[in-house]
Amino acid sequence: MTKLRLDVVGDPISHSKSPYIHETVLKELGFEYEYRKVQVKKGELSKYLFEAKALGLCGFNLTMPHKTDIIPFLDSIDDEALRLGSVNTVKIKDGKFFGYNTDALGMVYSMEQKGFGAKDKNIVILGAGGVALALALKMAFEGAGKITVLNRTLSSAENICEKVIKENGKNCTALPFEKESLQNAAKGCDILINCTPLGMEGIDADFEDLSFLDNLNQESLVFDLIYNPLETNLLKHAKELGLSTLNGLDMLIYQGLLADEIFLDTKLDLVSLKEKIDYVFKNLKNF
């Protein structure tokens, strides 16, 4: 059997938990494989792509800061990735690079497991990076009723809203990331998604004031894309208020499983494989 060679690429990359996902899947399916974490600094993608092709890689996963930078290098891009403007999975076939986005569908799957969907819902997104853009667009295409994006640099939030309105015509409002705006945005919010690094392990900054959570209704979901720690201060306070909470681990797992379907060109038993990956993560030391 030919060895399956895959990478996860980013900067930083040492913290990545992606190998645990893909190694679990490939072991379960009986593949001989090599899955590496490769640090590639911003601006050095072209060098990496040359090496990836030379090494005979089957594909690679992308994390920050390359999800938009990769697009000009692709020979083909999937419709979903194209309309979301973000690529996290690249398959290499016949020397060509094919780009996909599994992040957004991974988010949808993880929300569905908690009994939440975007249709007709009031969505509030904190942060305005590449992931926030992709998720805002995905929520719009999933039928969200209203989307609000808050960011310290207001122009970045406005850019996201402009793209959402252009692509989907959905009601999207940009607000500054400050106490009064957070308080107002939380009123009537059904799903609040944190796309900022606030509260992440290794990041000194955290939310200075979580009182805006008091304005959420009891049926709201607070979704923090961070998975290290598994429970941020944001989620801890939301749970104390009796709100539904979700961290980013399930999204990470689902996007990885969907990427493996692309790499292997086959449908996988997502439920069974996710259970095995959950078990691996539960037994990790110092997670």
VOTIPA-786404 format. One record per residue: residue number from 1; residue in three letters; chain; x, y, z of N, C-alpha, C in turn. Coordinates in steps of 0.02 Angstrom, whole numbers. Layout:
BEGIN
NUM	ala	A	X	Y	Z	X	Y	Z	X	Y	Z .
...
***
This chain:
BEGIN
1	met	A	42	-60	0	0	0	0	44	63	0 .
2	thr	A	28	110	-43	66	173	-46	54	214	17 .
3	lys	A	107	242	44	100	283	104	64	348	87 .
4	leu	A	15	365	129	-23	427	120	13	482	158 .
5	arg	A	36	533	121	74	588	152	30	650	154 .
6	leu	A	21	676	215	-21	734	227	14	781	276 .
7	asp	A	-3	845	273	25	895	318	-31	939	346 .
8	val	A	-16	973	401	-54	1031	422	-5	1089	424 .
9	val	A	-24	1145	394	21	1200	382	-4	1264	414 .
10	gly	A	40	1299	449	20	1362	480	78	1394	517 .
11	asp	A	63	1450	548	113	1485	590	76	1528	641 .
12	pro	A	75	1507	705	111	1450	734	75	1384	718 .
13	ile	A	110	1329	730	80	1264	714	92	1211	768 .
14	ser	A	138	1225	813	156	1174	863	97	1154	907 .
15	his	A	48	1200	916	-9	1186	959	-63	1144	925 .
16	ser	A	-58	1134	860	-112	1103	822	-130	1033	847 .
17	lys	A	-195	1021	852	-220	955	872	-243	915	812 .
18	ser	A	-235	942	752	-257	908	691	-228	837	683 .
19	pro	A	-164	827	699	-137	759	690	-177	705	726 .
20	tyr	A	-203	720	786	-241	670	824	-303	648	786 .
21	ile	A	-333	695	750	-394	680	712	-377	635	653 .
22	his	A	-331	658	611	-316	622	549	-281	555	562 .
23	glu	A	-238	553	612	-205	490	628	-254	438	652 .
24	thr	A	-304	459	691	-356	413	715	-395	384	656 .
25	val	A	-414	427	609	-451	405	550	-410	357	507 .
26	leu	A	-348	376	492	-306	336	448	-287	269	479 .
27	lys	A	-277	268	544	-264	205	578	-325	160	574 .
28	glu	A	-383	189	588	-445	150	588	-458	120	519 .
29	leu	A	-440	156	466	-453	132	398	-395	90	371 .
30	gly	A	-343	82	411	-288	37	392	-238	66	343 .
31	phe	A	-232	132	340	-185	163	294	-115	168	326 .
32	glu	A	-64	160	284	3	178	304	9	253	289 .
33	tyr	A	31	292	337	28	365	327	85	401	362 .
34	glu	A	93	463	342	136	511	376	98	577	379 .
35	tyr	A	87	604	438	51	666	446	95	714	486 .
36	arg	A	117	768	455	165	813	486	134	880	503 .
37	lys	A	160	912	554	146	982	568	204	1022	538 .
38	val	A	189	1069	493	241	1107	458	230	1182	468 .
39	gln	A	279	1214	497	275	1286	506	293	1321	440 .
40	val	A	247	1360	415	258	1399	354	239	1471	369 .
41	lys	A	287	1515	367	273	1584	384	235	1619	327 .
42	lys	A	200	1671	345	162	1710	295	210	1733	240 .
43	gly	A	189	1724	178	230	1744	121	275	1689	94 .
44	glu	A	275	1630	127	318	1575	106	280	1515	79 .
45	leu	A	217	1526	60	177	1471	34	205	1441	-30 .
46	ser	A	229	1484	-75	253	1459	-140	310	1409	-131 .
47	lys	A	355	1423	-85	410	1377	-71	384	1311	-44 .
48	tyr	A	335	1315	3	306	1253	31	272	1212	-22 .
49	leu	A	233	1244	-66	196	1208	-118	243	1171	-165 .
50	phe	A	299	1200	-181	350	1166	-222	375	1103	-187 .
51	glu	A	388	1109	-122	412	1052	-83	359	999	-75 .
52	ala	A	296	1020	-65	241	972	-57	233	929	-119 .
53	lys	A	238	961	-176	232	924	-239	291	876	-247 .
54	ala	A	351	900	-231	411	859	-238	410	798	-192 .
55	leu	A	380	806	-133	377	751	-84	320	702	-99 .
56	gly	A	279	719	-147	224	674	-165	166	675	-115 .
57	leu	A	155	733	-83	99	738	-36	32	728	-72 .
58	cys	A	-15	698	-34	-83	691	-60	-125	753	-47 .
59	gly	A	-103	793	3	-139	853	19	-117	881	85 .
60	phe	A	-148	936	106	-131	966	170	-189	1008	195 .
61	asn	A	-189	1016	262	-237	1060	295	-203	1127	308 .
62	leu	A	-243	1180	306	-217	1248	316	-248	1280	377 .
63	thr	A	-206	1315	415	-231	1356	469	-202	1426	460 .
64	met	A	-209	1469	511	-184	1537	505	-109	1536	490 .
65	pro	A	-85	1582	447	-120	1639	416	-132	1627	341 .
66	his	A	-145	1565	320	-142	1548	249	-208	1535	214 .
67	lys	A	-264	1541	249	-328	1518	221	-351	1560	161 .
68	thr	A	-331	1622	158	-347	1662	99	-286	1669	53 .
69	asp	A	-226	1669	83	-165	1676	43	-155	1619	-7 .
70	ile	A	-183	1560	8	-174	1502	-35	-212	1508	-101 .
71	ile	A	-265	1547	-102	-311	1547	-159	-278	1561	-227 .
72	pro	A	-233	1611	-233	-202	1623	-298	-159	1565	-325 .
73	phe	A	-138	1520	-280	-95	1465	-300	-134	1403	-323 .
74	leu	A	-200	1405	-315	-241	1345	-330	-256	1339	-404 .
75	asp	A	-257	1276	-427	-278	1263	-496	-354	1259	-502 .
76	ser	A	-386	1243	-445	-459	1239	-445	-482	1251	-373 .
77	ile	A	-541	1281	-367	-569	1294	-300	-642	1274	-299 .
78	asp	A	-661	1238	-248	-730	1215	-239	-777	1274	-231 .
79	asp	A	-840	1266	-253	-889	1320	-251	-898	1348	-180 .
80	glu	A	-901	1303	-131	-910	1325	-61	-852	1368	-39 .
81	ala	A	-791	1347	-52	-731	1385	-33	-729	1452	-70 .
82	leu	A	-749	1451	-133	-748	1512	-173	-794	1565	-145 .
83	arg	A	-855	1545	-129	-903	1595	-105	-889	1616	-33 .
84	leu	A	-853	1574	5	-834	1593	73	-767	1629	75 .
85	gly	A	-730	1627	21	-666	1662	17	-613	1635	63 .
86	ser	A	-617	1569	79	-571	1540	127	-561	1465	111 .
87	val	A	-498	1443	115	-481	1373	100	-442	1344	159 .
88	asn	A	-465	1287	184	-429	1254	239	-405	1184	221 .
89	thr	A	-423	1161	161	-405	1094	139	-383	1096	66 .
90	val	A	-325	1068	52	-299	1066	-16	-281	994	-34 .
91	lys	A	-310	970	-88	-294	903	-114	-247	911	-173 .
92	ile	A	-196	870	-174	-148	872	-230	-159	810	-272 .
93	lys	A	-175	821	-336	-188	766	-381	-159	782	-450 .
94	asp	A	-120	736	-476	-88	747	-542	-48	812	-544 .
95	gly	A	-17	828	-487	24	888	-484	-14	953	-480 .
96	lys	A	-79	950	-470	-120	1010	-465	-150	1017	-396 .
97	phe	A	-165	1080	-377	-190	1096	-311	-265	1113	-315 .
98	phe	A	-304	1076	-275	-377	1085	-273	-398	1109	-203 .
99	gly	A	-431	1166	-198	-447	1196	-134	-519	1186	-112 .
100	tyr	A	-528	1176	-47	-594	1164	-17	-599	1200	50 .
101	asn	A	-660	1210	73	-671	1236	140	-716	1187	178 .
102	thr	A	-690	1158	232	-731	1114	274	-745	1145	342 .
103	asp	A	-716	1204	355	-727	1239	419	-801	1255	430 .
104	ala	A	-831	1285	379	-899	1310	387	-949	1254	398 .
105	leu	A	-943	1201	358	-989	1144	367	-975	1109	433 .
106	gly	A	-911	1108	453	-894	1080	518	-928	1118	575 .
107	met	A	-932	1184	568	-967	1225	617	-1041	1209	618 .
108	val	A	-1070	1202	559	-1142	1187	554	-1157	1120	588 .
109	tyr	A	-1116	1069	574	-1126	1003	604	-1121	1007	680 .
110	ser	A	-1071	1044	706	-1062	1047	778	-1121	1083	811 .
111	met	A	-1147	1134	779	-1206	1169	805	-1267	1124	804 .
112	glu	A	-1275	1085	751	-1332	1040	745	-1332	988	801 .
113	gln	A	-1272	967	821	-1268	918	876	-1294	947	941 .
114	lys	A	-1294	1013	947	-1321	1046	1007	-1394	1067	996 .
115	gly	A	-1421	1050	937	-1490	1066	923	-1502	1137	897 .
116	phe	A	-1450	1167	869	-1456	1235	843	-1442	1239	769 .
117	gly	A	-1481	1281	735	-1470	1295	664	-1475	1370	653 .
118	ala	A	-1451	1393	596	-1448	1465	582	-1512	1494	554 .
119	lys	A	-1555	1453	525	-1613	1479	489	-1656	1525	532 .
120	asp	A	-1665	1586	506	-1706	1638	537	-1680	1663	604 .
121	lys	A	-1619	1645	622	-1591	1663	687	-1552	1729	684 .
122	asn	A	-1549	1761	742	-1510	1822	750	-1440	1801	773 .
123	ile	A	-1390	1809	729	-1322	1785	741	-1277	1845	757 .
124	val	A	-1239	1839	811	-1190	1890	829	-1121	1859	826 .
125	ile	A	-1076	1890	788	-1008	1865	779	-959	1915	808 .
126	leu	A	-915	1891	852	-864	1933	882	-798	1920	847 .
127	gly	A	-768	1974	819	-707	1966	781	-721	1974	707 .
128	ala	A	-668	1990	669	-678	2002	597	-619	1976	556 .
129	gly	A	-590	1921	577	-536	1891	539	-564	1847	483 .
130	gly	A	-520	1807	452	-540	1765	397	-593	1713	415 .
131	val	A	-586	1684	475	-636	1635	497	-703	1669	507 .
132	ala	A	-703	1728	537	-766	1765	548	-801	1779	482 .
133	leu	A	-764	1797	431	-793	1809	365	-826	1746	338 .
134	ala	A	-789	1691	340	-816	1628	313	-878	1607	351 .
135	leu	A	-877	1614	417	-935	1592	456	-994	1639	448 .
136	ala	A	-981	1703	440	-1036	1751	428	-1070	1735	362 .
137	leu	A	-1030	1722	311	-1059	1704	246	-1097	1638	250 .
138	lys	A	-1069	1589	286	-1102	1524	292	-1168	1532	328 .
139	met	A	-1170	1571	382	-1232	1583	418	-1284	1617	373 .
140	ala	A	-1261	1663	331	-1306	1696	284	-1336	1647	235 .
141	phe	A	-1293	1604	206	-1317	1554	158	-1360	1500	191 .
142	glu	A	-1352	1492	257	-1393	1444	294	-1460	1474	314 .
143	gly	A	-1471	1538	297	-1536	1568	307	-1544	1609	371 .
144	ala	A	-1489	1633	399	-1493	1675	459	-1538	1735	447 .
145	gly	A	-1575	1755	498	-1619	1812	491	-1582	1878	493 .
146	lys	A	-1532	1882	538	-1493	1943	547	-1424	1925	572 .
147	ile	A	-1374	1961	548	-1305	1949	569	-1275	2015	592 .
148	thr	A	-1242	2013	650	-1207	2072	677	-1135	2052	690 .
149	val	A	-1089	2093	665	-1017	2080	673	-987	2137	714 .
150	leu	A	-952	2119	769	-920	2168	811	-844	2158	810 .
151	asn	A	-808	2213	803	-735	2209	800	-705	2274	824 .
152	arg	A	-646	2269	854	-613	2330	879	-597	2378	822 .
153	thr	A	-573	2350	765	-564	2391	705	-629	2387	666 .
154	leu	A	-669	2439	671	-737	2437	643	-736	2425	568 .
155	ser	A	-687	2452	533	-685	2445	460	-681	2372	439 .
156	ser	A	-648	2329	479	-643	2258	463	-711	2224	469 .
157	ala	A	-750	2244	519	-818	2217	527	-862	2242	470 .
158	glu	A	-853	2305	450	-891	2333	394	-876	2297	329 .
159	asn	A	-813	2278	319	-794	2241	259	-831	2173	255 .
160	ile	A	-836	2140	313	-872	2076	315	-945	2087	296 .
161	cys	A	-976	2137	326	-1047	2150	313	-1059	2168	239 .
162	glu	A	-1013	2206	211	-1019	2223	140	-1019	2161	97 .
163	lys	A	-975	2113	114	-970	2052	75	-1032	2008	85 .
164	val	A	-1057	2005	146	-1118	1966	160	-1177	1994	121 .
165	ile	A	-1184	2059	123	-1240	2091	87	-1233	2082	11 .
166	lys	A	-1172	2088	-14	-1159	2080	-86	-1173	2009	-109 .
167	glu	A	-1150	1960	-70	-1156	1890	-90	-1225	1861	-78 .
168	asn	A	-1259	1886	-25	-1321	1853	-4	-1380	1901	6 .
169	gly	A	-1366	1965	13	-1419	2013	24	-1446	2012	95 .
170	lys	A	-1411	1976	139	-1435	1968	208	-1423	2031	249 .
171	asn	A	-1467	2043	297	-1459	2099	343	-1397	2088	386 .
172	cys	A	-1348	2131	378	-1285	2123	416	-1263	2192	440 .
173	thr	A	-1250	2197	506	-1232	2261	537	-1164	2256	570 .
174	ala	A	-1123	2307	560	-1056	2310	592	-1058	2357	651 .
175	leu	A	-1029	2335	708	-1027	2376	768	-957	2374	798 .
176	pro	A	-938	2425	835	-873	2423	869	-875	2375	928 .
177	phe	A	-818	2343	942	-813	2296	997	-802	2335	1062 .
178	glu	A	-856	2357	1091	-854	2395	1153	-916	2379	1194 .
179	lys	A	-914	2398	1258	-965	2376	1305	-1037	2390	1283 .
180	glu	A	-1051	2452	1264	-1120	2470	1245	-1144	2431	1184 .
181	ser	A	-1101	2424	1135	-1120	2387	1074	-1131	2313	1089 .
182	leu	A	-1088	2284	1132	-1097	2214	1152	-1163	2204	1188 .
183	gln	A	-1179	2251	1233	-1242	2247	1270	-1301	2248	1223 .
184	asn	A	-1300	2294	1175	-1356	2301	1128	-1361	2242	1080 .
185	ala	A	-1304	2217	1056	-1304	2161	1009	-1331	2098	1041 .
186	ala	A	-1318	2090	1106	-1340	2029	1141	-1416	2025	1149 .
187	lys	A	-1449	2083	1147	-1522	2083	1154	-1553	2052	1091 .
188	gly	A	-1589	1999	1101	-1621	1965	1044	-1576	1918	1007 .
189	cys	A	-1514	1910	1029	-1468	1865	996	-1485	1792	1010 .
190	asp	A	-1486	1750	958	-1499	1679	966	-1435	1638	971 .
191	ile	A	-1385	1658	930	-1321	1622	929	-1265	1673	930 .
192	leu	A	-1222	1670	981	-1165	1714	986	-1102	1673	973 .
193	ile	A	-1062	1694	924	-1002	1657	904	-940	1699	916 .
194	asn	A	-895	1674	957	-832	1710	970	-778	1685	922 .
195	cys	A	-757	1730	877	-703	1714	830	-638	1751	848 .
196	thr	A	-637	1782	908	-576	1815	930	-533	1766	969 .
197	pro	A	-469	1782	981	-427	1739	1022	-432	1754	1097 .
198	leu	A	-479	1797	1117	-485	1815	1187	-501	1754	1230 .
199	gly	A	-458	1741	1279	-468	1684	1324	-431	1622	1303 .
200	met	A	-396	1625	1246	-360	1566	1222	-296	1554	1262 .
201	glu	A	-278	1491	1271	-216	1473	1303	-157	1506	1267 .
202	gly	A	-114	1539	1306	-56	1571	1276	-68	1643	1255 .
203	ile	A	-131	1665	1260	-148	1735	1244	-163	1771	1309 .
204	asp	A	-129	1826	1322	-138	1862	1384	-206	1896	1390 .
205	ala	A	-233	1917	1333	-296	1955	1333	-357	1910	1344 .
206	asp	A	-407	1937	1378	-471	1902	1387	-525	1956	1389 .
207	phe	A	-588	1934	1390	-643	1982	1394	-638	2020	1460 .
208	glu	A	-640	2086	1456	-635	2127	1516	-702	2130	1554 .
209	asp	A	-756	2120	1517	-823	2126	1547	-869	2077	1510 .
210	leu	A	-899	2031	1548	-943	1981	1518	-1017	1995	1534 .
211	ser	A	-1031	2054	1558	-1100	2070	1578	-1148	2071	1519 .
212	phe	A	-1122	2076	1456	-1166	2075	1398	-1203	2009	1392 .
213	leu	A	-1174	1956	1421	-1207	1890	1418	-1273	1890	1456 .
214	asp	A	-1280	1936	1505	-1343	1941	1542	-1401	1960	1498 .
215	asn	A	-1387	1991	1440	-1441	2013	1396	-1465	1959	1347 .
216	leu	A	-1431	1902	1347	-1452	1847	1303	-1513	1813	1334 .
217	asn	A	-1556	1787	1291	-1613	1749	1317	-1591	1678	1335 .
218	gln	A	-1630	1644	1375	-1611	1579	1402	-1604	1525	1349 .
219	glu	A	-1631	1537	1290	-1627	1487	1236	-1567	1498	1191 .
220	ser	A	-1525	1548	1208	-1469	1565	1164	-1412	1514	1170 .
221	leu	A	-1372	1511	1116	-1311	1471	1115	-1251	1518	1115 .
222	val	A	-1203	1504	1159	-1139	1540	1158	-1086	1491	1132 .
223	phe	A	-1059	1507	1074	-1013	1463	1037	-945	1497	1034 .
224	asp	A	-896	1468	1069	-828	1494	1068	-785	1448	1026 .
225	leu	A	-756	1474	972	-716	1432	927	-652	1407	960 .
226	ile	A	-633	1436	1016	-574	1413	1053	-587	1343	1082 .
227	tyr	A	-536	1300	1080	-541	1235	1111	-484	1221	1161 .
228	asn	A	-441	1270	1169	-389	1264	1220	-383	1330	1257 .
229	pro	A	-412	1335	1317	-443	1282	1357	-512	1262	1330 .
230	leu	A	-535	1204	1353	-600	1180	1331	-657	1224	1356 .
231	glu	A	-647	1256	1414	-697	1302	1439	-663	1369	1454 .
232	thr	A	-675	1417	1411	-649	1485	1421	-691	1520	1475 .
233	asn	A	-667	1578	1496	-707	1618	1543	-775	1637	1512 .
234	leu	A	-775	1649	1447	-837	1665	1412	-888	1608	1421 .
235	leu	A	-866	1547	1407	-911	1490	1412	-929	1475	1485 .
236	lys	A	-881	1483	1529	-895	1470	1600	-950	1516	1626 .
237	his	A	-945	1580	1610	-996	1628	1633	-1063	1614	1600 .
238	ala	A	-1062	1597	1535	-1124	1581	1500	-1158	1520	1532 .
239	lys	A	-1118	1470	1550	-1146	1410	1581	-1176	1426	1650 .
240	glu	A	-1143	1471	1687	-1169	1492	1752	-1236	1526	1746 .
241	leu	A	-1247	1558	1688	-1311	1592	1675	-1364	1544	1649 .
242	gly	A	-1346	1481	1640	-1393	1431	1616	-1400	1428	1540 .
243	leu	A	-1353	1459	1505	-1356	1461	1431	-1324	1398	1402 .
244	ser	A	-1344	1380	1342	-1311	1326	1306	-1242	1349	1283 .
245	thr	A	-1192	1306	1288	-1125	1325	1268	-1094	1272	1223 .
246	leu	A	-1045	1294	1183	-1011	1249	1137	-941	1277	1125 .
247	asn	A	-891	1234	1134	-823	1256	1118	-805	1235	1046 .
248	gly	A	-744	1248	1025	-725	1236	955	-701	1166	939 .
249	leu	A	-700	1121	989	-672	1055	976	-712	1014	926 .
250	asp	A	-779	1014	933	-819	976	885	-812	1003	814 .
251	met	A	-809	1069	808	-799	1099	741	-732	1076	713 .
252	leu	A	-680	1076	755	-614	1053	733	-617	981	708 .
253	ile	A	-652	939	746	-656	868	728	-694	859	663 .
254	tyr	A	-752	891	657	-792	883	596	-757	909	534 .
255	gln	A	-723	967	540	-689	993	481	-633	946	460 .
256	gly	A	-602	913	510	-549	864	494	-577	802	460 .
257	leu	A	-633	778	485	-665	719	454	-687	734	383 .
258	leu	A	-715	793	372	-737	812	305	-677	820	258 .
259	ala	A	-621	844	285	-560	849	245	-535	779	226 .
260	asp	A	-540	732	272	-518	664	256	-561	632	201 .
261	glu	A	-625	650	201	-668	625	146	-641	650	79 .
262	ile	A	-617	712	78	-589	740	17	-523	707	-1 .
263	phe	A	-478	699	47	-413	668	35	-421	596	9 .
264	leu	A	-468	560	40	-477	488	25	-528	476	-30 .
265	asp	A	-563	529	-50	-614	524	-103	-665	470	-85 .
266	thr	A	-690	473	-24	-740	424	-1	-781	453	55 .
267	lys	A	-842	428	63	-884	447	119	-863	407	181 .
268	leu	A	-861	441	238	-840	410	300	-899	404	348 .
269	asp	A	-894	359	395	-943	352	448	-926	405	501 .
270	leu	A	-952	465	493	-933	521	535	-950	509	608 .
271	val	A	-1007	478	622	-1029	466	691	-980	420	727 .
272	ser	A	-965	363	695	-920	315	726	-850	342	735 .
273	leu	A	-824	376	683	-756	403	687	-751	460	737 .
274	lys	A	-804	500	742	-802	555	791	-799	526	862 .
275	glu	A	-835	472	875	-833	440	941	-762	418	958 .
276	lys	A	-727	391	909	-658	367	921	-612	427	933 .
277	ile	A	-622	481	896	-581	541	906	-595	573	973 .
278	asp	A	-659	575	992	-678	602	1058	-641	563	1113 .
279	tyr	A	-638	497	1105	-604	455	1155	-530	472	1159 .
280	val	A	-499	483	1101	-428	502	1099	-417	567	1136 .
281	phe	A	-459	617	1123	-451	682	1155	-463	678	1231 .
282	lys	A	-512	638	1251	-527	631	1322	-468	602	1361 .
283	asn	A	-428	562	1327	-373	528	1360	-305	562	1349 .
284	leu	A	-307	620	1316	-245	658	1307	-224	690	1373 .
285	lys	A	-160	686	1388	-135	720	1447	-120	793	1430 .
286	asn	A	-132	836	1478	-117	908	1470	-153	939	1410 .
287	phe	A	-215	917	1398	-253	949	1343	-290	1009	1370 .
***
